[in-house]
C-alpha cells in the first residue's frame, strides 16, 4: 500500500509502498478514507517534541486524524465489525490504567500517539491499524462524510473538550481565540455554537474573515496592533471570560492570559515549538491577584464523541465548515511545507490515497 513516510526531519515526506497492516487480537484495520493534515504533523516532520517524548523516529508513517471503514477485525474485538465507519483519536489509550477506568482515557497513563510512535504507524496511508479498537475506534453516525469527520481525530475534538469540558463557558460569555489555524477555527465555531461571543485573533486577514463566517463576533488583527491583550479587553468591555491559545508559542500564550478579565480561564491547546521547548514564562503575580485559571486540553474521550454527533445531527455544529480543502496523498509533503509560514487555513484533508 502507499504511505507518506518520514525519512529525514525537515525533508519532504517520501511516498512509498509499504506492507499493509494486519490486526492485533484486540485491534482493527481501517481503510483510510480521509485524514486531516494537522500542524502537529508539521511538528513531527520537523523533529520537534523530543522534550515530551513525542519525536517520531525516522521511518515513521505520519498522520493522526483518520476516518475510514473497518476492513479487518481482531479475534478479541467485540464492538466493531467489517464495514463499520469509524473515526480514530490520535491519543490511543489502553483502557486499563486508572485514568481510563475513571473516564479520562484522553490522558491515559500508557498513551500511544498515533503517527508519532513506532508502535502506532500513522494514517497518511491506504490503511491504518487501530490497537485496543473497542476502546479507541469511534463508530460514526450513518450518512456522514469521512472528510467532515477527519478533524475528529485531533483538532475539532480537542477544541470541543477545551470549551465544553475543561472551561466554564456560559451563554453570553466572551471567548478569545488566539491563532486561527485548524484548531483555532474549530474553537471559534464551537464557542459560537454553545452561545459564547467570540473574539478571533490572528495575523492574517483571510483567516479572520473565515473566523467571522464561523461565528466570531469580533476580530483582532495582531499584525496591526502592538497591544493584542488591550485590543481584546477593549472589544470585550474588560477582558474575555475564557481565552484559548490555539498556537503554542510564547507570544500567543502571554496574549491569551493577559486578555482575560478577573477570574478568567486560560485554556492551552497549542503545544510549544523548538523555541520554547515545552516551557513558557507566565505573569504569575497577576494570575494570583486576578484568580486566573490555567487549564490544558488534550484530545477527548471517545465515549464523549456522541456529544458532537448530537450537535451535528441538530445542525448546531458543522465540522465540515472548518475543512479548507481536500488533497491527495501525493500533496501531503507540499501541504506540510506550506505550514512553515502558516500558509494553510482550516483543516486540509487527504481523501485520495491511491495513485
CORHU-V571527 format. One record per helix or strand of 2 or more residues. SS is the DSSP state (H for helix, E for strand). FROM is the first residue (numbers start at 0). LEN is the number of residues. If there is no record, write none. Layout:
# CORHU-V571527
[[SS,FROM,LEN] [SS,FROM,LEN]]
This chain:
# CORHU-V571527
[[E,1,4] [E,13,4] [E,27,10] [H,38,8] [H,49,3] [E,65,8] [E,84,4] [E,90,2] [H,97,4] [H,104,3] [E,111,2] [E,126,4] [H,132,4] [E,136,3] [H,145,8] [H,154,12] [E,173,5] [H,181,12] [E,196,6] [H,204,9] [E,217,4] [H,221,3] [H,227,8] [E,239,6] [H,249,9] [E,259,9] [H,283,7] [E,292,4] [H,301,13] [H,318,4] [E,322,6] [H,328,13] [E,346,6]]
